[in-house]
Amino acid sequence: MKIRMTTLIVMGTILVTGCVTKGTHTQTLADLEEARKATAKTAADFESFKKQAATDTDSLKKQLEATQQELGSSKKALEDATTRIAALEKEKEQTTAALTESRDQARDLTTKLEAEKSQVASLQEDKQRLMSGTTTAQEEIARLQKRAGELETETARAKDLEKRLAERDQEIGKLRQASADRESLAAKVAALTGALQGQEERLKAEEAEKARLEQERAAKEAEIQRLTKTHEDLTKSLEAEIAKGDIKIKQVRDRLTINMVEKVLFDSGQAKVKPAGLTVLKQVSDILKNVTDKQIRIEGHTDNVPIGVKLKERFPTNWELSTARATSVVRYLIEEGGVNRANLSAVGYSDTRPVAGNDTEEGRTSNRRIEITLYPKDLSEIASQITKP
């Protein structure tokens, strides 16, 4: 973003002040190249980060699916174990009740046996019966003891199942926590994905801005090259007048000014271009008619000497004289020179913009002049023109 701001400031300076000197222009190109490299590095870093985020997201999704399957299996095992424990508990209750009943019966039989032993002598037949009954009771006790052992075994199994169920509950708790952690991570991944998308959009916007600035830079560079060629052509065409000092051509950045002293185009106090001046304008128009990317302003300037009495009826002040001269030059450039009228404008400045002091004849001569100024059109319009097929 810092690079982008630097680029914008540089280009903004270009737009406000016009074309830069060769050194400043070179520095601007270097700044733009540095911005291009920084933007390319940012885009590469972003692509790498986006691939890593996609890989991490796929891995998390697979882990979450495996955890969900394991959780389902654990839940089913838990339900089966719970059902088994309930059945064992019920069976345990039934067995305990039967065991208690059998022990009570054994106690009663033992009591009866003791009573019968005291009557052994007199009740032999009863003894045999009692002996038989005792044998049956012992067998029943043995059976019940065996059953009690089996019940203890089942109870131990039940306790083991309870322990396993407790362990499963802990495992299920861990799985649920892991699931919650994965959901939290998935939310973070989603947020990160959104942030990455936003970053991608910003990168695209910066790329578009960079392309726009590069387009404008190319347009400005092409514009400067064309203006330099125009400067060279005008200098070559007006070589004689320039040598005499009657015409001066100056290029400052993206502006070009052709300064013609009054005597080149007009007789004193006149607004009609003299024949010798028409020849000069023909040379100028032959070059300017090929200039399509500049506005061309014709400026009329005078010294501060008031208009003489003989000319006041036609030109009340220097304002009218300077404007009439500028208009005459524009009319020739359009009607005879073939310059596009949409690119031309005329303005009279009277004596408001002197280039020398008016206290000497030499200074006043310099101030009586026509200036043809070429200055840029809107830069975006120039950029759009160079991109047309």
FINU-98149 format. One record per atom (N, C-alpha, C): x, y, z. Coordinates in steps of 0.2 Angstrom, whole numbers, padded with zeros to 4 digits, always signed. Layout:
<atoms>
XYZ;...
</atoms>
This chain:
<atoms>
+0004-0006+0000;+0000+0000+0000;+0004+0006+0000;+0010+0006+0004;+0015+0011+0004;+0018+0013-0003;+0019+0007-0007;+0022+0008-0014;+0016+0011-0018;+0010+0009-0017;+0005+0012-0021;+0004+0019-0020;+0004+0021-0013;+0004+0028-0012;+0009+0032-0015;+0015+0029-0015;+0021+0033-0018;+0020+0034-0025;+0018+0029-0028;+0016+0029-0036;+0011+0034-0037;+0006+0034-0033;+0000+0039-0034;+0003+0046-0033;+0007+0047-0028;+0010+0054-0027;+0014+0056-0033;+0018+0051-0035;+0023+0053-0041;+0019+0055-0047;+0014+0051-0048;+0009+0052-0054;+0005+0058-0053;+0003+0059-0047;-0001+0065-0046;+0003+0072-0047;+0010+0071-0045;+0014+0077-0046;+0015+0078-0054;+0015+0072-0058;+0016+0073-0065;+0010+0076-0068;+0004+0075-0065;-0002+0077-0068;-0003+0085-0066;+0000+0087-0060;-0001+0094-0058;+0004+0098-0062;+0010+0096-0062;+0015+0100-0064;+0017+0099-0071;+0014+0094-0074;+0015+0092-0081;+0021+0087-0082;+0024+0087-0088;+0029+0082-0089;+0036+0084-0085;+0039+0079-0083;+0045+0080-0078;+0051+0080-0083;+0057+0083-0080;+0063+0083-0083;+0065+0076-0084;+0071+0075-0088;+0073+0068-0090;+0075+0064-0083;+0078+0068-0079;+0080+0064-0072;+0074+0062-0068;+0069+0067-0068;+0063+0065-0064;+0059+0060-0067;+0059+0060-0074;+0055+0055-0078;+0058+0048-0077;+0065+0048-0077;+0069+0041-0075;+0067+0039-0068;+0067+0044-0063;+0066+0041-0056;+0059+0039-0056;+0054+0042-0060;+0047+0040-0059;+0046+0033-0062;+0050+0031-0068;+0050+0025-0071;+0053+0020-0066;+0058+0022-0062;+0061+0017-0057;+0056+0016-0052;+0053+0021-0049;+0048+0020-0044;+0042+0015-0046;+0040+0016-0052;+0035+0012-0055;+0037+0005-0055;+0043+0004-0058;+0046-0003-0058;+0046-0007-0051;+0049-0002-0046;+0049-0005-0039;+0042-0007-0037;+0037-0003-0038;+0030-0004-0036;+0028-0011-0040;+0029-0012-0046;+0027-0018-0050;+0030-0024-0047;+0037-0024-0045;+0040-0029-0042;+0037-0031-0035;+0036-0026-0031;+0033-0027-0024;+0026-0030-0025;+0022-0027-0030;+0015-0030-0031;+0016-0038-0033;+0021-0039-0037;+0021-0046-0040;+0023-0051-0034;+0028-0048-0029;+0030-0052-0024;+0024-0053-0019;+0020-0048-0018;+0014-0049-0014;+0009-0054-0017;+0008-0054-0023;+0003-0059-0026;+0006-0066-0026;+0013-0067-0026;+0016-0073-0025;+0015-0076-0018;+0016-0071-0014;+0015-0073-0006;+0008-0075-0005;+0003-0072-0008;-0004-0073-0007;-0006-0080-0010;-0003-0081-0016;-0005-0088-0019;-0002-0094-0015;+0004-0093-0012;+0007-0098-0008;+0003-0099-0002;+0001-0093+0001;-0003-0094+0007;-0010-0097+0006;-0013-0095+0000;-0020-0098-0002;-0019-0105-0003;-0014-0108-0006;-0013-0115-0007;-0012-0119+0000;-0008-0116+0004;-0007-0119+0011;-0014-0120+0015;-0018-0114+0014;-0024-0114+0018;-0029-0119+0015;-0029-0120+0008;-0033-0125+0005;-0031-0132+0007;-0025-0133+0008;-0022-0140+0010;-0024-0141+0017;-0023-0136+0022;-0025-0137+0029;-0033-0138+0029;-0037-0135+0025;-0044-0136+0026;-0046-0143+0024;-0043-0145+0018;-0045-0152+0016;-0043-0157+0022;-0037-0157+0025;-0035-0161+0030;-0040-0161+0036;-0042-0155+0038;-0047-0154+0044;-0053-0158+0042;-0056-0157+0036;-0062-0160+0034;-0062-0168+0034;-0056-0171+0032;-0055-0178+0033;-0055-0180+0040;-0051-0177+0044;-0051-0178+0051;-0058-0178+0054;-0062-0173+0053;-0068-0172+0055;-0073-0178+0053;-0073-0180+0047;-0077-0185+0045;-0075-0192+0048;-0068-0193+0049;-0066-0199+0053;-0069-0199+0060;-0068-0193+0063;-0071-0193+0070;-0078-0194+0071;-0082-0191+0066;-0089-0192+0066;-0091-0199+0066;-0087-0203+0061;-0089-0210+0060;-0087-0214+0067;-0081-0212+0070;-0079-0216+0076;-0084-0214+0082;-0087-0208+0082;-0092-0206+0087;-0098-0210+0086;-0100-0211+0080;-0106-0215+0079;-0106-0222+0081;-0100-0225+0080;-0098-0232+0082;-0098-0232+0090;-0095-0228+0093;-0095-0228+0100;-0102-0227+0103;-0106-0223+0100;-0113-0222+0103;-0117-0228+0103;-0116-0232+0097;-0120-0238+0096;-0117-0244+0101;-0111-0244+0102;-0108-0249+0107;-0110-0247+0114;-0111-0240+0116;-0113-0238+0122;-0120-0240+0123;-0125-0239+0118;-0132-0241+0119;-0132-0249+0120;-0128-0253+0116;-0128-0260+0117;-0126-0262+0124;-0121-0259+0127;-0119-0261+0134;-0124-0259+0139;-0127-0253+0138;-0132-0251+0143;-0138-0256+0143;-0140-0258+0137;-0145-0263+0137;-0143-0270+0141;-0137-0272+0139;-0134-0278+0143;-0134-0277+0150;-0132-0271+0152;-0131-0270+0160;-0138-0271+0163;-0143-0268+0160;-0150-0268+0162;-0152-0275+0163;-0151-0279+0158;-0153-0286+0158;-0150-0290+0164;-0143-0289+0165;-0139-0292+0170;-0142-0290+0177;-0143-0284+0178;-0146-0281+0184;-0152-0285+0186;-0156-0285+0181;-0163-0289+0182;-0162-0296+0184;-0157-0299+0180;-0156-0306+0182;-0153-0307+0189;-0148-0302+0190;-0145-0302+0197;-0150-0302+0203;-0155-0297+0202;-0160-0297+0207;-0164-0303+0208;-0166-0306+0202;-0170-0313+0202;-0166-0318+0206;-0159-0319+0204;-0155-0324+0207;-0154-0323+0214;-0153-0316+0216;-0152-0315+0223;-0159-0317+0227;-0164-0315+0224;-0171-0317+0228;-0171-0325+0229;-0169-0328+0223;-0170-0336+0224;-0165-0338+0229;-0159-0335+0229;-0154-0338+0234;-0156-0336+0241;-0159-0331+0242;-0161-0329+0249;-0167-0334+0251;-0171-0336+0246;-0176-0340+0248;-0174-0347+0249;-0169-0349+0245;-0165-0356+0246;-0162-0356+0253;-0158-0351+0255;-0155-0351+0262;-0160-0351+0267;-0166-0348+0267;-0171-0348+0272;-0174-0355+0272;-0175-0358+0267;-0177-0365+0267;-0172-0370+0270;-0165-0369+0268;-0160-0373+0271;-0160-0372+0279;-0161-0366+0281;-0161-0365+0288;-0167-0368+0292;-0172-0368+0289;-0178-0372+0291;-0177-0379+0292;-0174-0382+0286;-0172-0389+0286;-0167-0391+0292;-0162-0387+0292;-0158-0388+0298;-0161-0388+0305;-0165-0384+0306;-0169-0384+0312;-0173-0390+0313;-0176-0392+0308;-0180-0398+0308;-0176-0404+0310;-0170-0404+0306;-0165-0410+0307;-0163-0410+0314;-0161-0405+0317;-0159-0405+0324;-0165-0408+0329;-0171-0406+0327;-0177-0409+0331;-0178-0416+0330;-0177-0418+0324;-0177-0425+0322;-0172-0430+0325;-0166-0427+0326;-0160-0431+0329;-0162-0432+0336;-0165-0428+0339;-0167-0429+0347;-0172-0434+0348;-0175-0436+0342;-0181-0441+0342;-0179-0447+0338;-0172-0448+0337;-0170-0453+0333;-0172-0460+0336;-0171-0461+0342;-0172-0467+0345;-0179-0469+0344;-0184-0465+0345;-0191-0467+0345;-0194-0466+0338;-0190-0463+0334;-0194-0462+0327;-0189-0463+0321;-0188-0470+0321;-0183-0473+0316;-0185-0471+0309;-0191-0473+0308;-0194-0472+0301;-0193-0464+0299;-0195-0460+0304;-0194-0453+0303;-0187-0451+0302;-0182-0454+0305;-0175-0453+0304;-0173-0454+0297;-0176-0460+0294;-0174-0462+0287;-0177-0456+0282;-0183-0454+0284;-0186-0449+0280;-0183-0442+0281;-0181-0441+0287;-0177-0435+0288;-0170-0435+0285;-0167-0441+0285;-0161-0442+0282;-0161-0440+0274;-0167-0443+0272;-0168-0442+0264;-0169-0435+0263;-0173-0432+0268;-0175-0425+0267;-0168-0421+0267;-0164-0423+0272;-0158-0419+0273;-0153-0419+0266;-0153-0425+0264;-0149-0426+0257;-0152-0422+0252;-0159-0421+0251;-0162-0417+0246;-0160-0410+0248;-0160-0408+0254;-0159-0401+0256;-0151-0399+0254;-0147-0404+0255;-0140-0403+0254;-0139-0402+0246;-0142-0406+0243;-0142-0405+0235;-0144-0399+0233;-0150-0396+0236;-0153-0390+0234;-0148-0384+0236;-0145-0385+0243;-0140-0380+0245;-0134-0380+0240;-0132-0386+0238;-0126-0386+0233;-0128-0383+0226;-0134-0384+0224;-0136-0381+0218;-0137-0373+0219;-0139-0371+0225;-0140-0364+0226;-0133-0361+0226;-0128-0364+0230;-0122-0361+0230;-0118-0361+0223;-0120-0366+0219;-0117-0365+0212;-0120-0359+0209;-0126-0359+0210;-0130-0353+0207;-0127-0346+0209;-0126-0346+0216;-0123-0340+0219;-0116-0339+0216;-0112-0344+0215;-0106-0343+0211;-0107-0340+0204;-0111-0343+0201;-0113-0340+0194;-0115-0333+0194;-0119-0331+0200;-0122-0325+0200;-0116-0320+0202;-0111-0322+0206;-0105-0318+0208;-0101-0317+0201;-0101-0322+0197;-0097-0321+0191;-0100-0316+0187;-0107-0316+0186;-0111-0311+0182;-0110-0304+0185;-0110-0304+0192;-0109-0297+0195;-0102-0295+0193;-0097-0299+0193;-0090-0297+0191;-0090-0294+0184;-0094-0298+0180;-0094-0296+0173;-0098-0289+0172;-0103-0288+0176;-0107-0282+0176;-0102-0276+0178;-0098-0277+0184;-0094-0272+0186;-0089-0270+0180;-0086-0276+0177;-0082-0275+0171;-0085-0270+0166;-0091-0272+0164;-0095-0268+0159;-0096-0261+0161;-0097-0260+0168;-0098-0253+0170;-0092-0249+0170;-0086-0253+0171;-0079-0250+0170;-0078-0248+0163;-0080-0252+0159;-0079-0251+0152;-0083-0246+0149;-0089-0245+0152;-0094-0240+0150;-0091-0233+0152;-0089-0233+0158;-0086-0227+0161;-0080-0225+0156;-0076-0230+0154;-0070-0228+0150;-0073-0225+0143;-0078-0229+0140;-0081-0226+0134;-0084-0219+0135;-0087-0218+0141;-0090-0211+0142;-0084-0206+0142;-0078-0208+0145;-0073-0203+0144;-0070-0202+0137;-0070-0208+0133;-0068-0207+0126;-0073-0203+0122;-0080-0204+0124;-0085-0200+0120;-0084-0193+0122;-0082-0191+0128;-0081-0184+0130;-0075-0181+0126;-0070-0185+0126;-0064-0183+0122;-0066-0182+0115;-0070-0187+0112;-0072-0186+0105;-0076-0180+0104;-0081-0179+0108;-0085-0173+0108;-0081-0166+0108;-0076-0166+0113;-0072-0160+0113;-0068-0159+0107;-0065-0165+0104;-0061-0165+0098;-0066-0162+0092;-0072-0164+0092;-0077-0162+0087;-0078-0154+0088;-0079-0152+0094;-0080-0145+0096;-0074-0141+0093;-0068-0144+0095;-0061-0141+0093;-0061-0140+0085;-0063-0146+0082;-0063-0146+0074;-0068-0141+0071;-0074-0140+0075;-0079-0135+0072;-0076-0128+0073;-0073-0127+0079;-0070-0120+0080;-0064-0119+0075;-0060-0124+0073;-0055-0123+0068;-0058-0122+0062;-0064-0126+0060;-0067-0125+0054;-0070-0117+0053;-0072-0115+0059;-0074-0108+0059;-0069-0103+0057;-0063-0104+0061;-0057-0100+0059;-0055-0101+0052;-0055-0107+0049;-0053-0108+0042;-0058-0104+0038;-0064-0104+0039;-0069-0100+0035;-0068-0093+0036;-0066-0090+0042;-0064-0083+0043;-0058-0081+0039;-0053-0086+0039;-0047-0085+0036;-0048-0085+0028;-0052-0089+0026;-0054-0089+0019;-0057-0083+0017;-0062-0080+0021;-0065-0074+0019;-0060-0068+0019;-0055-0068+0024;-0050-0063+0024;-0045-0064+0018;-0044-0070+0016;-0040-0071+0010;-0043-0069+0003;-0050-0070+0003;-0054-0068-0003;-0054-0060-0003;-0054-0057+0003;-0054-0050+0003;-0047-0047+0001;-0042-0051+0003;-0035-0049+0001;-0034-0050-0006;-0037-0055-0009;-0037-0056-0016;-0040-0051-0020;-0046-0048-0018;-0049-0043-0021;-0045-0037-0021;-0042-0035-0015;-0038-0029-0014;-0032-0030-0019;-0029-0036-0020;-0024-0037-0024;-0026-0035-0032;-0032-0038-0033;-0034-0037-0040;-0035-0029-0041;-0038-0026-0036;-0039-0018-0037;-0032-0015-0037;-0027-0017-0034;-0021-0014-0034;-0018-0015-0041;-0019-0021-0044;-0016-0023-0050;-0020-0019-0056;-0026-0018-0055;-0030-0013-0059;-0027-0006-0059;-0026-0004-0053;-0023+0003-0052;-0016+0004-0055;-0012-0002-0054;-0006-0002-0057;-0006-0001-0064;-0011-0005-0067;-0011-0005-0075;-0013+0001-0077;-0018+0005-0073;-0020+0011-0075;-0015+0016-0075;-0011+0016-0070;-0005+0021-0069;+0000+0019-0074;+0001+0013-0076;+0006+0011-0081;+0004+0014-0088;-0003+0013-0089;-0005+0016-0095;-0005+0023-0096;-0006+0027-0090;-0005+0034-0090;+0002+0036-0091;+0007+0032-0088;+0014+0033-0088;+0016+0033-0096;+0014+0027-0099;+0015+0026-0106;+0013+0032-0110;+0006+0034-0108;+0003+0039-0112;+0007+0046-0112;+0009+0047-0105;+0013+0053-0104;+0020+0053-0108;+0023+0047-0107;+0030+0046-0111;+0029+0047-0118;+0024+0044-0121;+0023+0045-0128;+0021+0052-0130;+0017+0055-0125;+0016+0062-0127;+0022+0067-0127;+0026+0066-0122;+0033+0069-0122;+0037+0068-0128;+0037+0062-0130;+0041+0061-0136;+0038+0064-0142;+0032+0064-0143;+0028+0068-0148;+0030+0075-0148;+0029+0078-0142;+0030+0085-0141;+0038+0087-0143;+0042+0083-0141;+0049+0084-0142;+0050+0084-0150;+0047+0079-0153;+0048+0079-0160;+0045+0085-0164;+0039+0088-0161;+0036+0094-0163;+0041+0100-0162;+0044+0100-0156;+0049+0105-0155;+0055+0105-0160;+0057+0099-0161;+0063+0098-0166;+0061+0100-0173;+0054+0098-0175;+0052+0100-0182;+0051+0108-0182;+0048+0111-0177;+0047+0118-0177;+0054+0122-0177;+0059+0119-0173;+0065+0123-0173;+0069+0122-0180;+0068+0117-0183;+0071+0116-0190;+0068+0120-0195;+0061+0120-0195;+0057+0124-0200;+0058+0132-0199;+0059+0134-0192;+0059+0141-0191;+0067+0143-0189;+0071+0139-0192;+0078+0140-0190;+0081+0148-0191;+0079+0150-0197;+0081+0157-0199;+0078+0162-0194;+0072+0162-0192;+0069+0167-0188;+0072+0166-0181;+0073+0160-0179;+0076+0159-0172;+0083+0162-0172;+0087+0161-0177;+0093+0164-0177;+0093+0171-0177;+0088+0174-0180;+0088+0182-0179;+0085+0184-0172;+0083+0179-0168;+0080+0181-0162;+0073+0183-0162;+0070+0183-0168;+0063+0185-0168;+0058+0180-0165;+0060+0173-0165;+0056+0168-0163;+0060+0164-0158;+0057+0162-0152;+0060+0158-0147;+0055+0152-0146;+0058+0146-0146;+0054+0140-0144;+0057+0137-0138;+0052+0136-0133;+0054+0133-0127;+0050+0128-0125;+0053+0122-0123;+0049+0116-0120;+0050+0116-0113;+0045+0116-0109;+0046+0115-0101;+0041+0109-0100;+0044+0103-0098;+0041+0097-0097;+0036+0096-0102;+0029+0096-0101;+0024+0094-0106;+0021+0100-0110;+0024+0106-0109;+0022+0112-0113;+0027+0114-0118;+0025+0117-0123;+0029+0120-0128;+0026+0127-0130;+0031+0132-0130;+0029+0139-0131;+0033+0141-0137;+0029+0144-0142;+0032+0147-0148;+0031+0155-0147;+0036+0159-0146;+0036+0166-0144;+0038+0170-0150;+0033+0173-0154;+0035+0177-0160;+0034+0185-0158;+0039+0189-0159;+0038+0196-0158;+0034+0199-0163;+0031+0204-0162;+0026+0208-0166;+0028+0208-0173;+0034+0210-0174;+0036+0212-0181;+0036+0206-0186;+0036+0200-0183;+0036+0194-0187;+0029+0193-0191;+0024+0195-0187;+0017+0193-0190;+0013+0200-0192;+0014+0205-0188;+0010+0211-0189;+0014+0217-0190;+0011+0222-0193;+0014+0229-0193;+0012+0232-0187;+0015+0238-0185;+0013+0241-0179;+0006+0244-0179;+0002+0242-0174;-0005+0244-0173;-0010+0240-0177;-0008+0235-0181;-0012+0231-0185;-0013+0224-0182;-0019+0222-0184;-0021+0215-0182;-0022+0210-0188;-0020+0212-0194;-0020+0208-0199;-0013+0205-0200;-0012+0199-0202;-0006+0196-0203;-0003+0198-0209;+0003+0201-0209;+0006+0203-0215;+0009+0197-0219;+0010+0198-0226;+0012+0193-0230;+0018+0189-0227;+0023+0192-0225;+0029+0188-0222;+0027+0184-0216;+0022+0187-0212;+0020+0183-0207;+0016+0177-0209;+0012+0177-0215;+0008+0172-0217;+0013+0166-0219;+0019+0168-0221;+0024+0162-0223;+0026+0159-0217;+0027+0163-0212;+0029+0159-0205;+0024+0155-0202;+0017+0158-0203;+0012+0154-0200;+0011+0147-0204;+0012+0148-0211;+0012+0142-0215;+0016+0136-0212;+0022+0138-0211;+0027+0134-0208;+0025+0131-0201;+0022+0135-0197;+0020+0133-0191;+0014+0128-0192;+0009+0130-0196;+0003+0126-0196;+0004+0119-0200;+0009+0119-0204;+0011+0112-0207;+0013+0107-0202;+0016+0110-0196;+0018+0105-0191;+0012+0104-0186;+0009+0110-0184;+0004+0109-0179;-0003+0105-0181;-0004+0105-0187;-0010+0101-0190;-0009+0094-0188;-0003+0092-0187;-0002+0084-0186;-0002+0083-0178;-0003+0088-0174;-0003+0088-0167;-0010+0087-0165;-0012+0081-0162;-0019+0079-0160;-0020+0078-0152;-0014+0078-0149;-0015+0076-0142;-0013+0082-0137;-0014+0088-0140;-0012+0095-0136;-0018+0100-0138;-0019+0104-0133;-0023+0110-0134;-0018+0115-0136;-0020+0119-0141;-0016+0125-0144;-0019+0131-0142;-0016+0135-0138;-0019+0142-0136;-0015+0147-0139;-0018+0152-0143;-0015+0158-0146;-0016+0163-0141;-0010+0166-0139;-0011+0172-0134;-0008+0178-0138;-0012+0184-0137;-0009+0190-0139;-0007+0194-0133;-0001+0197-0134;+0002+0202-0129;+0004+0208-0131;+0004+0214-0127;+0006+0220-0129;+0010+0223-0124;+0013+0229-0126;+0017+0233-0120;+0011+0237-0117;+0014+0242-0112;+0009+0246-0108;+0008+0253-0111;+0010+0254-0118;+0009+0260-0121;+0002+0260-0123;-0002+0266-0121;-0009+0266-0123;-0010+0266-0131;-0016+0264-0133;-0017+0265-0140;-0018+0272-0143;-0014+0273-0149;-0014+0280-0151;-0021+0283-0153;-0022+0289-0154;-0028+0292-0156;-0031+0289-0162;-0027+0288-0167;-0029+0286-0174;-0032+0279-0174;-0030+0275-0169;-0032+0268-0169;-0038+0267-0164;-0039+0272-0159;-0044+0271-0154;-0051+0269-0156;-0053+0271-0162;-0059+0270-0165;-0060+0262-0166;-0054+0259-0168;-0054+0252-0170;-0052+0248-0164;-0047+0250-0160;-0045+0246-0155;-0045+0251-0149;-0050+0252-0145;-0051+0256-0139;-0045+0256-0134;-0043+0249-0133;-0037+0248-0128;-0033+0242-0131;-0028+0241-0127;-0023+0235-0129;-0027+0229-0129;-0032+0228-0125;-0036+0222-0124;-0039+0220-0131;-0042+0225-0134;-0045+0223-0141;-0039+0222-0146;-0034+0225-0146;-0028+0224-0150;-0026+0217-0149;-0024+0215-0143;-0021+0209-0142;-0026+0203-0144;-0032+0204-0142;-0037+0199-0144;-0038+0198-0151;-0038+0204-0155;-0039+0203-0162;-0033+0200-0165;-0027+0201-0163;-0021+0198-0166;-0021+0190-0165;-0023+0188-0159;-0024+0181-0157;-0029+0178-0162;-0035+0181-0163;-0040+0179-0167;-0038+0178-0174;-0034+0183-0176;-0032+0182-0183;-0027+0176-0184;-0023+0175-0180;-0019+0169-0180;-0023+0163-0180;-0028+0162-0176;-0032+0156-0175;-0036+0155-0182;-0038+0161-0184;-0042+0160-0190;-0038+0157-0196;-0032+0160-0197;-0027+0157-0202;-0026+0150-0201;-0024+0148-0195;-0022+0141-0193;-0028+0136-0195;-0034+0138-0194;-0040+0134-0196;-0042+0134-0203;-0042+0140-0206;-0044+0141-0213;-0039+0139-0218;-0033+0141-0217;-0028+0140-0221;-0023+0134-0219;-0022+0134-0213;-0017+0129-0211;-0019+0122-0209;-0026+0121-0209;-0029+0114-0208;-0028+0111-0201;-0027+0116-0196;-0027+0114-0189;-0034+0112-0186;-0035+0107-0183;-0041+0105-0180;-0044+0111-0175;-0050+0114-0177;-0052+0120-0173;-0054+0118-0166;-0055+0111-0165;-0057+0109-0158;-0051+0109-0153;-0045+0110-0156;-0039+0110-0152;-0037+0117-0151;-0040+0122-0154;-0038+0129-0154;-0042+0133-0149;-0038+0138-0147;-0042+0144-0143;-0038+0150-0144;-0041+0156-0143;-0038+0162-0144;-0039+0167-0137;-0034+0170-0135;-0035+0174-0129;-0031+0180-0130;-0033+0186-0127;-0029+0192-0127;-0028+0194-0120;-0021+0195-0119;-0019+0197-0112;-0017+0204-0111;-0017+0208-0116;-0015+0215-0116;-0008+0216-0113;-0007+0220-0108;+0000+0221-0106;+0001+0217-0099;-0004+0213-0097;-0004+0210-0090;+0001+0204-0089;+0004+0202-0094;+0009+0197-0094;+0016+0198-0097;+0019+0204-0095;+0025+0206-0098;+0031+0200-0097;+0036+0200-0102;+0041+0196-0101;+0048+0200-0100;+0047+0206-0100;+0052+0211-0099;+0049+0218-0097;+0054+0222-0095;+0051+0229-0092;+0049+0233-0098;+0044+0237-0096;+0041+0242-0101;+0045+0249-0101;+0050+0249-0097;+0053+0256-0097;+0059+0257-0102;+0060+0252-0106;+0065+0252-0112;+0061+0250-0118;+0064+0253-0124;+0061+0251-0130;+0062+0243-0132;+0068+0241-0129;+0069+0234-0130;+0065+0229-0126;+0063+0231-0120;+0058+0228-0116;+0051+0228-0119;+0049+0234-0122;+0043+0234-0124;+0042+0230-0131;+0047+0230-0135;+0047+0226-0141;+0046+0218-0139;+0050+0216-0134;+0049+0209-0132;+0042+0208-0129;+0039+0213-0126;+0032+0212-0123;+0027+0211-0129;+0028+0215-0134;+0023+0215-0140;+0024+0208-0144;+0020+0203-0143;+0022+0197-0145;+0015+0192-0146;+0016+0187-0150;+0011+0182-0150;+0014+0175-0148;+0011+0172-0143;+0013+0166-0140;+0009+0160-0142;+0011+0155-0145;+0007+0149-0147;+0009+0144-0142;+0005+0142-0137;+0006+0137-0132;+0003+0131-0133;+0007+0125-0133;+0004+0118-0133;+0004+0116-0126;-0001+0113-0123;-0002+0111-0117;-0006+0104-0117;-0005+0100-0112;-0009+0093-0112;-0016+0094-0112;-0019+0089-0115;-0026+0088-0114;-0027+0083-0108;-0033+0081-0106;-0034+0077-0100;-0030+0070-0101;-0026+0068-0096;-0021+0063-0097;-0025+0056-0098;-0031+0055-0095;-0035+0049-0096;-0037+0049-0103;-0039+0054-0106;-0041+0055-0113;-0035+0052-0118;-0029+0055-0116;-0023+0053-0120;-0022+0045-0120;-0023+0043-0114;-0021+0036-0113;-0026+0031-0116;-0033+0034-0117;-0038+0030-0120;-0036+0030-0128;-0033+0035-0130;-0032+0036-0137;-0026+0031-0140;-0021+0030-0135;-0016+0026-0137;-0017+0019-0137;-0023+0017-0133;-0025+0010-0133;-0030+0008-0138;-0032+0013-0142;-0037+0011-0147;-0033+0008-0153;-0036+0002-0156;-0033-0001-0162;-0031+0003-0168;
</atoms>
